[in-house]
Amino acid sequence: MDIYINVMSKTNQRNITAVLLNDSGLQYVRKNVIEPYRSIAEQDGFDVNYFNRNGETALILAIKLEHISFLKFLVDTYASQLEFDTQVNKKFPTPLAYAMKKKNQKAIQLLMGVTNLKTKPTKKDTYLTLAILYKQDIVIDYMIDKKILLNEGNSEGSVPLLIAIRKGYLDVAIKLLKVKGEAKAVTNIPNRIGDSPFLEAINCGYFNLTIDGSDNELPPINAELLKLFCESKTLDINYRHSGSGLSALFSALFQKNFRLVHHLLDTFRLKINVDILYENYSMLGHIISKINNISDDHYSIATKLIEYGTDINIYKGTQIDDPYIESAIKRKDVRIFSSMLQTGEIDP
């Protein structure tokens, strides 16, 4: 070290000394040798947040190499100097985020106590969205329990509930939906392309009543998820995907999940808009005008739509002269036509 210092100008002596000291320090981290590291760290010019050409700091290296004793030494000794909440180098996220990525449980437990979980570990994610992506339950449970950033989305606008649904982590989604109070998870926040948690759950088939091979009931975890969604005061049952234009009812209908359609109609009878349109057709208009062979399931839904308030006298076809009643007559559908007559709203 002295040879290099002697040939440098006085201005650069501190710089080259700092580099040599810190490079030597990182070597001690690699070797998992604490006492020599402690000695060199006490010298002037040492920076505990120094990173090598790979972007690795002492913290990152200790996590990467699973040197937990060294990681604990760093946290205990240099807590006030270490950068836990910022990315020291753009090649790596924060130490806790890196530990989650590496699935290093001991490192996660150690770093959670010194990390501000309200900060962002990367430009893209919050700690909760990242924890759900990596399925790190210890971080997920802690943040849900403390109600930290439950409705804060990632750079795509996807909130934790949507990410949990999309990843298939129904247990996490249920935990989020069970949160009470002002910080509860909001069920109706879409991401930038219009995906919302409830629509995503329907489209993923989680409420398909034949999912377990039985026509009778959903698996318990799926049933609980559906129940919590339907009980949520933040759920907008009439929300339409900003891209596809599909509502929850239409999504269920197109999946031929007829029992879910009935369940939604019955559960939200006073809130649901049965005249909501998709491609210029309401649901009744779609059943009458777009489906070639109306099944008994389609007919039972059409009957319920009429019963629950569909305005059968308004025009819902692609042509202005094609109202429901004329569509029913054209296709000679006696059952639907009879249901319309029974409402008393049309003149035979």
C-alpha positions, -999 to +999 in steps of 0.1 A: +000+000+000+028+025+009+045+020-025+013+032-043+008+061-019+044+074-024+041+077-062+008+095-060+003+132-055-008+144-021-043+152-035-048+115-046-032+099-016-065+097+003-084+084-027-060+056-035-058+047+002-096+046+005-099+023-025-072+000-012-087-001+022-122-008+010-111-034-015-092-051+013-123-048+034-145-066+008-119-094+006-124-099+044-161-101+038-156-128+012-134-148+035-159-143+064-131-131+087-144-104+110-115-092+132-092-081+103-122-063+088-128-045+121-092-034+122-091-021+086-125-004+091-110+017+119-085+034+095-091+068+080-106+067+045-127+036+051-162+037+037-185+009+049-208+016+019-181+012-007-189-010-037-167-029-061-168-029-098-197-054-097-217-030-075-213-052-044-211-035-010-201-054+022-238-059+030-246-073-004-216-096-004-225-109+031-260-117+019-248-132-014-223-154+003-247-162+032-222-150+058-249-143+084-224-138+112-206-112+092-239-096+082-249-094+119-215-078+127-220-052+100-255-043+112-246-042+149-214-023+144-221+002+116-259+006+117-257+044+118-234+044+087-248+017+065-273+025+037-303+003+043-330+023+026-313+034-006-297+017-036-260+024-032-255+011-067-282+007-094-270-028-101-285-040-068-316-032-048-315-024-012-300-050+011-334-063+024-348-065-012-317-084-023-321-108+007-357-114-004-346-121-040-320-145-027-346-161-004-321-157+025-345-160+055-320-153+082-308-121+064-344-110+059-351-114+096-320-094+105-325-066+080-362-060+087-355-044+120-332-018+105-350-011+072-377+016+067-404-005+050-422+027+038-394+035+014-390+019-021-363-007-025-363-002-063-378+023-087-404-003-096-417-018-064-426-012-028-414-037-002-448-053+000-452-057-038-417-072-039-424-095-009-455-108-027-436-114-059-409-134-040-435-149-016-417-138+015-443-144+041-424-129+071-423-095+053-458-098+040-473-107+074-454-079+091-465-052+066-501-064+066-502-065+104-487-029+106-509-018+076-479-005+057-486+005+020-514-019+015-528+000-015-495+013-029-489-001-064-457-008-083-446+011-114-474-006-134-500+005-109-506-031-097-515-030-060-505-058-036-540-074-038-538-076-076-503-091-075-513-117-050-543-127-071-522-128-103-495-149-086-521-173-073-513-165-036-549-167-025-538-169+012-521-135+009-551-120-009-573-132+019-550-117+045-552-084+027-590-085+024-594-092+061-577-059+071-601-036+087-602+002+092-591+031+069-559+013+058-578-018+045-570-031+011-591-015-016-606-040-040-613-016-068-579-002-078-570-011-114-535-010-128-525+011-158-541-013-183-573-017-164-568-050-145-586-049-111-582-076-084-618-089-086-618-091-124-584-108-123-597-134-098-627-142-121-605-143-152-580-166-135-608-191-128-606-189-091-644-188-088-651-215-114-675-238-095-660-269-112-625-260-102-621-290-079-638-314-102-671-310-084-702-292-095-713-285-060-689-261-043-656-242-045-625-253-026-626-236+009-599-210+002-616-200-031-650-197-014-635-176+013-619-153-012-652-148-031-670-142+001-645-115+012-646-098-021-684-097-021-685-084+015-660-056+007-675-021+008-649-010-017-659-034-045-675-018-075-694-046-091-701-025-121-665-018-129-656-023-165-620-031-177-607+000-194-592-021-222-616-049-229-647-032-216-657-064-197-675-062-164-676-090-138-709-103-150-698-105-187-665-121-177-683-148-158-708-153-186-682-156-213-664-183-191-698-201-189-695-198-152-733-195-149-735-201-112-712-172-105-734-150-127-764-160-106-744-155-074-734-120-084-769-111-095-784-123-062-757-108-040-757-074-057-793-072-067-797-036-055-763-024-068-757-042-100-764-025-133-780-051-154-781-028-184-743-023-185-731-027-221-704-047-238-698-040-275-732-022-276-751-051-260-764-055-225-762-090-211-798-098-220-792-083-254-761-104-258-779-136-248-808-129-272-789-115-302-754-131-301-758-166-288-769-191-315-781-219-292-795-205-259-790-232-232-811-237-201-784-219-182-786-189-206-823-189-203-823-189-165-799-159-165-821-141-190-851-147-169-833-133-138-821-103-157-856-095-167-868-101-132-841-079-117-849-048-137-835-050-172-855-024-192-869-045-219-884-016-238-850+001-246-828-005-276-797-026-269-789-041-303-763-029-328-792-014-348-816+012-334-846-008-345-836-040-328-849-038-292-851-069-270-887-078-278-881-077-316-849-098-312-868-124-292-896-125-319-871-127-347-854-158-332-888-172-322-876-177-286-908-184-269-894-188-234-877-154-233-906-138-250-929-152-224-907-139-196-909-105-211-947-107-213-949-117-176-933-084-165-964-066-177-942-039-192-951-047-229-983-049-247-990-083-262 
